[in-house]
């Protein structure tokens, strides 16, 4: 019997100015969950796009079930039983679950779509996976977690025997992750081979059989997960030991910079708190607690119904984000690709676009020298890894994209910096770099407010933790004096009533 269902040997792939993969090796067994790990920019996504037919390799061999195959297209990969679930869900949200599952493969007779048959087949697949979703439901009405389940069902409805999952838990709650892992285990028992990409290393022990590590576009090693420690994995990923995951720095608290009083906006109700110079406040809570809605209201992205926002003793009227930016309040949004970047533009253009008042002359013409100076300053100060300031944002790794989002604001000398899920979808080393940037802001006397769904991160990097539930603050805790249990009690305080 063939040991490997998939074997890649000597795979290389280059893009202009970047060698994404260099002589990479990888193999996959039927009925295993094989984690593929590495820093952002290590080549994981490039390899997955080669396996799924999105990219062609420059060199190397590719064997499927022992047979060497030529170049793939997405359609050919699907016919061969390979399916990929991308980190950014790829669904037509105005279509039903069944319509999404059969998109491009519609069941029809003489040009008339057999909707009833598609609903029945979709229901059978969902039932097989023990997913309780009505196939007639329009996808946009489903939460992200359910959409994720539909993506899995859609992939398996094509008779996929190799399933690639890219950061599948990044937007899920603990309960939803548990349900996803149940499905992964069931698929493994049915002989499905799963390639699993994740930066949340602690969760890998629940499902992983083997792990392969990439670094800087090169293959490093493959290990049995049960015989490898997380510290060893991290060391192989980054090429050095990460001594401190959460490098918290103590700074004397300064003056009160920001005061929010009685703020209501949408689901956010009567929120009050203060933020001091040199302080980092973490916003904790369960999904749907109102954390993102709160920071969007402070930034002017959502309308404020009542309450006041005071900065350095001055009560502000913030009607839209530009008002907040002019006063020195900036936000790195939760979805950096949709809300934080113009991904088709270069680093220079992204930074310049957010600072037109600084880079344009009085006639509105961009001063290219000023724009370039601001960009090079951001690249230097934030340690953005890029061949040049002209690199297109979409070609940067997740960690470097996050740095560009920050860079366009930090050149403005902000007083309050707000991060919404700043480390979501980025690797361990890049996380530490983001934490270092937060500490540097803190040392400069800037107030930092950040939202995170990762409890260890909130506890490790915050001076104080504000816990939210049902749009209200239910806990104001000193980080070094609290526990995860206390935070969770506050996070469910209103939910349990």
C-alpha positions in Angstrom: 0.0 0.0 0.0 1.2 3.5 -0.9 2.5 5.2 2.3 1.8 8.7 1.2 -1.2 10.1 -0.6 0.8 13.3 -1.5 4.5 13.7 -2.0 6.3 17.0 -2.9 10.0 17.1 -3.6 12.3 20.0 -4.5 9.5 22.5 -5.0 10.6 26.0 -5.8 8.6 29.1 -6.6 9.7 32.7 -7.2 7.8 36.0 -7.5 9.4 39.3 -8.6 12.0 40.2 -6.0 11.0 37.3 -3.7 11.9 33.5 -3.6 8.8 32.2 -1.8 9.8 28.5 -1.9 13.3 27.1 -2.2 13.7 23.3 -2.6 10.8 22.4 -0.4 9.8 18.8 0.6 6.5 17.7 2.1 4.5 14.5 2.3 1.0 13.6 3.6 -0.5 10.3 4.8 -4.2 9.2 4.5 -6.1 9.6 7.8 -3.7 12.0 9.4 -3.8 15.7 10.5 -0.5 17.2 9.4 0.2 20.7 10.8 2.2 23.0 8.5 3.9 25.7 10.6 6.1 28.7 10.1 6.3 32.4 10.4 4.4 34.7 8.1 6.3 34.6 4.9 7.7 31.1 5.5 6.0 29.9 2.3 3.1 27.9 3.7 0.3 29.7 1.7 2.4 29.5 -1.5 2.8 25.8 -1.1 -0.9 25.3 -0.4 -1.8 27.3 -3.5 0.5 25.1 -5.6 -1.1 22.0 -4.2 -4.6 23.3 -4.9 -3.7 24.5 -8.5 -3.8 28.3 -7.9 0.0 28.7 -8.6 2.3 26.6 -10.8 5.6 25.5 -9.4 8.9 26.7 -11.0 10.6 23.3 -10.4 10.2 20.1 -8.4 8.1 16.9 -8.5 4.6 16.2 -7.4 3.2 12.8 -6.7 -0.4 11.9 -5.9 -1.2 8.3 -4.7 2.3 7.3 -6.0 1.7 8.8 -9.5 3.6 11.8 -10.8 1.3 14.5 -12.1 1.8 17.6 -14.2 0.7 21.1 -13.5 -2.6 21.6 -11.7 -5.4 24.0 -12.2 -8.0 24.6 -9.4 -10.5 22.5 -11.4 -8.1 19.6 -12.0 -7.1 19.7 -8.3 -10.8 19.4 -7.3 -11.2 16.5 -9.7 -8.2 14.7 -8.1 -9.8 15.1 -4.6 -8.0 18.2 -3.3 -9.9 21.0 -1.6 -8.8 24.1 0.3 -10.6 26.2 2.9 -9.0 29.6 2.9 -8.6 31.8 6.0 -10.8 34.5 4.4 -14.0 32.5 3.7 -14.8 32.4 0.0 -18.6 32.3 -0.2 -21.5 34.0 -2.1 -23.3 35.3 0.9 -26.5 36.2 -0.9 -27.0 32.5 -2.0 -28.3 29.7 0.2 -26.1 27.1 1.8 -27.0 24.5 -0.8 -26.4 26.9 -3.7 -22.9 27.7 -2.3 -22.1 24.0 -1.9 -23.0 23.2 -5.5 -21.8 26.5 -7.0 -20.3 25.7 -10.5 -21.7 22.1 -10.1 -25.4 22.9 -10.1 -27.8 19.9 -10.6 -30.1 20.7 -13.5 -32.3 19.3 -16.2 -32.6 21.0 -19.5 -31.1 24.1 -18.0 -33.5 24.2 -15.0 -31.8 24.0 -11.7 -33.1 21.1 -9.5 -33.1 23.1 -6.3 -35.0 20.4 -4.3 -32.4 17.8 -5.2 -29.5 20.2 -4.3 -31.2 20.9 -0.9 -31.6 17.2 -0.3 -27.9 16.4 -1.2 -26.6 19.3 0.9 -28.7 18.2 3.9 -27.3 14.7 3.6 -23.7 16.0 3.6 -24.4 18.3 6.5 -26.1 15.5 8.5 -23.1 13.2 7.7 -20.9 15.8 9.4 -23.4 16.3 12.2 -23.8 20.0 11.3 -27.2 21.4 12.2 -27.8 23.9 9.4 -30.8 24.2 7.1 -29.5 24.1 3.5 -32.1 26.6 2.4 -30.6 29.3 4.8 -29.0 32.3 3.1 -25.3 32.3 4.0 -25.1 35.9 5.2 -27.6 35.1 7.9 -25.2 32.5 9.4 -22.4 33.4 12.0 -18.8 33.0 10.8 -18.5 29.7 12.7 -21.4 28.2 10.7 -20.1 29.6 7.5 -16.8 27.8 8.3 -18.7 24.5 8.7 -20.5 25.1 5.3 -17.1 25.5 3.7 -16.0 22.2 5.1 -19.2 20.5 3.9 -18.8 22.2 0.4 -15.2 20.9 0.1 -16.2 17.3 1.1 -19.2 17.4 -1.3 -16.6 17.3 -4.1 -15.4 13.9 -2.7 -12.2 15.5 -1.4 -9.7 13.1 0.1 -7.1 15.8 0.8 -8.4 18.8 2.8 -6.3 22.0 3.4 -7.5 24.1 6.3 -5.8 27.6 6.6 -6.3 29.2 10.0 -9.8 27.7 10.5 -10.2 28.7 14.1 -9.0 32.4 13.8 -12.6 33.8 14.2 -14.2 31.0 16.3 -15.1 30.8 20.0 -13.9 28.0 22.3 -17.2 26.2 21.9 -17.1 26.5 18.1 -13.4 25.3 18.0 -14.5 22.2 20.0 -17.2 21.5 17.4 -14.7 22.0 14.5 -12.2 19.6 16.1 -14.9 17.0 16.4 -15.5 17.2 12.6 -11.7 17.1 12.0 -11.4 13.9 14.1 -14.3 12.3 12.3 -12.8 13.1 8.9 -9.5 11.6 10.0 -11.2 8.4 11.0 -12.8 8.2 7.6 -9.4 8.3 6.0 -9.3 12.0 4.9 -5.8 13.5 4.8 -5.8 17.0 6.4 -3.2 19.7 6.1 -3.8 22.1 9.0 -2.2 25.6 9.1 -2.5 27.6 12.3 -0.6 30.1 14.4 -2.4 29.1 17.6 0.1 26.4 18.6 -1.6 25.5 21.9 -4.6 24.1 20.0 -2.6 21.7 17.9 -2.2 19.1 20.6 -5.9 18.4 20.3 -5.8 17.0 16.7 -2.3 16.9 15.2 -0.4 13.7 14.2 2.6 15.2 12.5 4.1 18.6 12.0 6.3 20.1 9.3 8.1 23.4 9.9 9.1 25.9 7.2 11.3 29.0 7.6 12.1 31.7 5.0 10.7 29.6 2.2 12.7 26.5 3.0 11.8 23.1 4.6 13.2 22.7 8.1 11.9 19.4 9.6 9.0 17.0 10.1 8.3 15.6 13.5 5.7 13.4 15.2 3.8 16.0 17.2 3.5 13.8 20.3 7.3 13.6 20.5 7.9 17.3 20.1 7.5 20.2 22.5 6.0 23.6 21.6 9.3 25.3 22.5 11.2 23.1 20.0 8.6 23.9 17.3 8.9 27.6 18.0 12.7 27.5 17.9 12.6 25.7 14.5 10.1 28.2 13.2 12.0 31.3 14.0 15.6 30.0 14.1 16.1 31.1 17.6 14.6 30.7 21.1 11.7 33.0 22.0 12.5 33.6 25.6 9.4 35.6 26.5 6.1 35.3 24.7 4.6 38.4 26.4 7.4 40.9 27.0 5.5 43.2 29.4 7.3 46.4 30.4 6.5 48.3 33.5 6.1 52.1 33.0 5.0 54.7 35.5 1.5 55.7 34.7 1.2 59.3 33.6 -1.6 61.8 33.1 -5.1 60.8 32.2 -5.2 61.0 28.4 -8.6 59.5 27.4 -11.8 59.5 29.4 -15.0 57.8 28.0 -18.1 58.6 30.0 -21.6 57.0 29.6 -20.9 56.0 26.0 -23.7 54.3 24.1 -23.5 53.2 20.4 -25.5 50.3 19.0 -25.2 47.4 21.4 -22.7 49.3 23.5 -24.5 50.7 26.5 -23.4 53.3 29.1 -19.6 52.5 29.0 -17.2 54.6 31.1 -13.5 54.2 31.6 -10.2 56.2 31.6 -6.9 55.5 29.9 -3.6 57.0 31.2 -0.3 57.9 29.4 2.0 54.9 29.4 -0.8 52.4 30.1 -2.0 49.4 28.1 -5.6 48.4 28.6 -6.8 45.1 27.3 -10.4 44.6 26.3 -11.6 41.1 27.1 -14.9 39.3 26.6 -16.6 36.6 24.6 -17.5 37.0 20.9 -20.4 39.5 20.6 -19.6 41.2 23.9 -19.3 44.6 22.1 -15.5 45.1 22.2 -15.1 45.9 18.6 -18.3 48.1 18.6 -16.8 50.1 21.5 -13.5 50.9 19.8 -15.3 51.7 16.5 -17.5 54.2 18.3 -14.5 55.9 20.0 -12.8 56.1 16.6 -15.9 57.5 14.9 -16.5 54.5 12.6 -19.9 54.0 14.3 -22.2 56.8 15.5 -22.3 57.7 19.2 -25.8 57.9 20.5 -24.9 59.4 23.9 -22.0 60.0 26.2 -18.7 61.9 26.0 -15.2 61.3 24.8 -12.5 63.5 26.4 -8.9 63.7 25.3 -6.4 65.6 27.4 -9.2 67.4 29.2 -11.0 68.5 25.9 -14.4 67.0 25.2 -14.4 65.9 21.5 -17.1 65.8 18.9 -16.2 62.7 16.9 -18.6 62.2 14.0 -16.3 60.2 11.7 -12.8 58.7 11.8 -11.1 61.8 10.4 -12.2 63.7 13.5 -10.5 61.1 15.7 -7.4 61.0 13.6 -7.0 64.8 13.7 -7.1 64.7 17.5 -4.6 61.9 17.7 -6.8 58.8 18.2 -6.0 56.0 15.7 -7.3 52.5 15.1 -5.8 49.3 13.7 -9.1 47.5 12.7 -10.0 43.9 13.2 -10.1 43.1 9.5 -6.8 44.6 8.3 -7.3 43.6 4.6 -10.8 45.0 4.2 -10.7 48.0 6.5 -7.0 48.7 7.2 -5.3 48.4 3.8 -5.7 49.0 0.1 -4.1 45.7 -0.7 -3.6 46.5 -4.4 -1.5 49.6 -3.5 2.1 49.8 -2.4 3.3 50.3 1.1 4.2 53.9 0.2 0.7 54.6 -1.3 -1.0 53.1 1.8 1.0 55.3 4.2 0.6 58.3 2.0 -3.1 57.9 1.5 -3.7 58.1 5.3 -1.5 61.2 5.6 -2.5 63.3 2.6 -2.7 66.4 4.8 1.0 66.0 5.5 2.3 64.8 2.2 0.4 67.2 -0.1 1.3 70.8 -0.8 -1.2 73.6 -0.6 -2.4 72.8 -4.2 -3.2 69.2 -3.3 -0.2 67.7 -5.1 1.6 64.9 -3.4 5.2 65.8 -2.4 6.8 62.5 -3.3 9.9 63.2 -1.2 7.8 63.7 1.9 5.8 60.6 1.2 8.9 58.5 0.7 10.5 59.9 3.9 7.3 59.0 6.0 7.3 55.5 4.4 10.9 54.8 5.1 10.5 56.0 8.6 7.7 53.5 9.2 9.6 50.7 7.6 12.6 51.4 9.8 10.8 52.0 13.1 8.4 49.1 12.7 10.9 46.8 11.1 8.7 46.0 8.1 10.3 43.3 6.0 10.0 44.3 2.4 12.2 44.6 -0.7 11.2 48.2 -1.0 8.5 50.7 -0.2 7.0 50.0 -3.6 6.0 46.4 -2.6 2.3 45.8 -3.0 0.5 45.3 0.3 -1.2 42.1 -0.7 2.2 40.5 -1.3 3.3 41.1 2.3 3.0 38.5 5.1 0.2 39.0 7.6 2.6 40.4 10.3 4.0 42.9 7.9 0.6 43.9 6.7 -0.3 44.6 10.3 2.8 46.8 10.7 1.8 48.8 7.6 -1.6 49.4 9.2 0.1 50.7 12.3 2.8 52.6 10.3 0.3 54.8 8.5 -1.0 56.0 11.8 2.1 56.1 14.0 3.9 58.6 11.7 1.2 61.1 12.8 2.4 61.2 16.5 -0.8 59.7 17.9 -1.9 60.1 21.6 -4.1 57.1 21.8 -3.5 53.9 19.7 -6.3 51.3 19.5 -5.6 47.8 18.3 -8.4 45.4 17.4 -7.2 41.8 17.4 -3.6 43.0 16.4 -2.1 39.5 16.4 -4.9 37.5 14.7 -3.5 35.2 12.0 0.2 36.1 12.5 3.0 33.9 13.7 4.7 33.7 17.1 7.8 35.9 16.2 5.6 38.5 14.5 3.3 38.6 17.6 6.3 39.4 19.8 7.3 42.2 17.4 3.8 43.6 17.7 4.0 43.4 21.5 7.4 45.2 21.3 5.8 48.0 19.3 3.0 48.3 21.9 5.7 48.5 24.7 7.5 51.2 22.7 4.3 53.2 22.4 3.8 52.8 26.1 7.3 54.0 26.9 6.6 57.2 24.8 3.7 58.0 27.0 1.0 57.0 24.5 -2.1 55.3 25.8 -2.8 51.9 24.2 -6.2 50.1 24.1 -6.4 46.7 22.5 -9.0 44.0 21.9 -8.0 40.4 21.9 -9.8 37.1 22.0 -6.7 35.3 23.3 -6.8 35.3 27.1 -3.1 34.7 27.7 -2.3 37.7 25.4 -4.6 40.0 27.3 -3.2 39.0 30.7 0.4 39.0 29.5 0.4 42.5 27.8 -2.1 44.6 29.7 -1.7 46.7 32.8 -5.4 46.7 33.3 -8.2 44.6 31.8 -11.7 45.8 31.0 -14.0 42.9 30.6 -17.2 43.3 28.5 -20.4 41.4 28.3 -23.6 42.3 26.4 -22.2 45.7 25.5 -21.3 46.7 29.1 -18.2 46.8 31.1 -18.5 44.1 33.8 -15.0 44.1 35.1 -12.1 46.5 35.7 -9.1 44.3 36.7 -5.4 44.7 37.5 -3.7 42.2 35.2 -1.1 40.9 37.6 -3.7 40.5 40.3 -6.4 38.6 38.4 -7.0 35.1 37.0 -8.5 33.6 33.9 -11.4 32.4 36.0 -12.2 35.9 37.3 -12.1 37.3 33.8 -14.5 34.6 32.5 -16.8 35.2 35.4 -17.0 38.9 34.4 -17.3 37.9 30.7 -20.4 35.9 31.5 -21.9 38.0 34.2 -24.7 39.4 32.2 -25.0 36.4 29.9 -25.9 34.2 32.8 -28.6 36.5 34.2 
